[in-house]
Amino acid sequence: MELKVGDSYKCPEGHKAIIVWVSEDKKLIAVKCHRKHLSKVKKVADDTKPALPYRRRNTKERKIYVNNMVFLIKI
Protein backbone atom coordinates (compact mmCIF):
# COMPACT_ATOMS: atom_id res chain seq x y z
CA MET A 1 0.00 0.00 0.00
CA GLU A 2 1.44 3.34 -1.08
CA LEU A 3 1.15 6.05 1.59
CA LYS A 4 0.81 9.63 0.35
CA VAL A 5 0.57 13.05 1.96
CA GLY A 6 -3.07 13.79 2.76
CA ASP A 7 -4.12 10.17 3.35
CA SER A 8 -5.77 9.11 6.60
CA TYR A 9 -3.78 7.12 9.14
CA LYS A 10 -4.18 6.32 12.83
CA CYS A 11 -2.11 8.19 15.42
CA PRO A 12 -0.44 6.17 18.24
CA GLU A 13 -3.53 6.65 20.45
CA GLY A 14 -5.91 5.35 17.78
CA HIS A 15 -7.44 8.62 16.55
CA LYS A 16 -7.91 9.50 12.90
CA ALA A 17 -4.92 11.55 11.69
CA ILE A 18 -3.63 12.95 8.40
CA ILE A 19 -0.25 12.10 6.86
CA VAL A 20 1.77 15.32 6.46
CA TRP A 21 5.18 13.91 5.51
CA VAL A 22 6.63 10.71 4.03
CA SER A 23 10.37 9.98 4.05
CA GLU A 24 12.17 9.29 0.79
CA ASP A 25 12.79 5.64 1.70
CA LYS A 26 9.10 5.23 2.74
CA LYS A 27 10.07 3.93 6.21
CA LEU A 28 8.98 6.97 8.26
CA ILE A 29 5.84 9.08 8.16
CA ALA A 30 4.63 12.09 10.12
CA VAL A 31 0.94 12.23 11.02
CA LYS A 32 -0.94 15.23 12.41
CA CYS A 33 -3.76 14.47 14.83
CA HIS A 34 -6.41 17.11 15.52
CA ARG A 35 -7.44 15.64 18.89
CA LYS A 36 -5.95 16.63 22.27
CA HIS A 37 -2.85 14.73 23.43
CA LEU A 38 -0.85 14.93 26.65
CA SER A 39 2.24 16.98 25.93
CA LYS A 40 3.96 17.18 29.31
CA VAL A 41 3.42 17.30 33.05
CA LYS A 42 4.59 20.49 34.74
CA LYS A 43 5.04 21.23 38.46
CA VAL A 44 3.36 24.44 39.60
CA ALA A 45 2.99 26.12 42.98
CA ASP A 46 -0.02 24.96 44.99
CA ASP A 47 -1.36 28.14 46.59
CA THR A 48 -4.26 26.32 48.25
CA LYS A 49 -1.92 25.00 50.96
CA PRO A 50 0.08 27.19 53.36
CA ALA A 51 3.69 27.91 52.49
CA LEU A 52 6.41 25.77 54.00
CA PRO A 53 9.27 27.32 56.00
CA TYR A 54 12.07 29.15 54.15
CA ARG A 55 9.75 30.28 51.36
CA ARG A 56 9.32 26.84 49.89
CA ARG A 57 5.96 26.18 48.31
CA ASN A 58 3.97 23.01 47.98
CA THR A 59 3.76 21.91 44.37
CA LYS A 60 1.21 20.03 42.35
CA GLU A 61 1.37 18.53 38.87
CA ARG A 62 -0.52 20.13 36.00
CA LYS A 63 -1.07 18.22 32.78
CA ILE A 64 -0.65 20.20 29.58
CA TYR A 65 -2.55 19.05 26.51
CA VAL A 66 -1.84 20.09 22.92
CA ASN A 67 -4.03 20.09 19.83
CA ASN A 68 -2.67 19.31 16.35
CA MET A 69 0.27 17.23 17.60
CA VAL A 70 2.55 15.67 14.98
CA PHE A 71 3.87 12.13 15.50
CA LEU A 72 6.71 10.38 13.68
CA ILE A 73 5.82 6.76 12.98
CA LYS A 74 8.14 4.03 11.74
CA ILE A 75 6.47 1.74 9.22
N, C-alpha and C positions, 0 to 999 in steps of 0.2 A: 504494500500500500504506500503510495507516494504522498508524503505530507507536504502541504504548501502553506504559505502565509495566508491567514484568513480562515483556515479550516477550524472546525471545532475539535477540542481535545479536553480531557479531564485534568484538572489540577490535582496536586497530591492529596487534597482533602475530598476529592470526588465531585467538585462543582464543575459546571460547564465553563470552559475557558476558550480563549481564541489564541491560535498560534501567531506570534508576532515576529519570530525569527527562526530560521533553520540553518544549521551549520553547513559548510560546503561538503563535508563528508557524510552528511545526513545522520550523524550519531547523536547530536544534541539539538534540542529545540527549546525555545523560550515561549511560555504561555502566559497570557495576562488574564487574571481572574477578576471579575467585577464584584465579587462578594467580599465581605470583611474577613481578614485573617489576622491572627495574633502576630504582631511584629516583635515586641519585646516586653519585658517586665521591668519596671522602673521603681526604685525606692523613693518615696516622697515623705515629707514630714507629716506626722499624724498630730494635728493640732487639737484633736478631741481629748487627748490625754494630757495630764500635766507634764511640764518639762522635767527632765532628769537633772541632777546636780551638774555643775560645770557646763551649763548651756547645751547639753546634749539633748536631742529630741528623740522621741519615739518615732519609729518609721513604720510605714506600711507599704505593701506592694500595690502598684497600680498597673493594670494591663493596658497596653496600647495597641489598638487595632488599626489596620490600614486597609483602605479600599484600593482596587486596581493594582494588586501586588503581582509582580512578574516572577515566575519560577523557571529555573533551568532544569530540564529533564533529560536524562540520558536514555536513549532508546536502545 
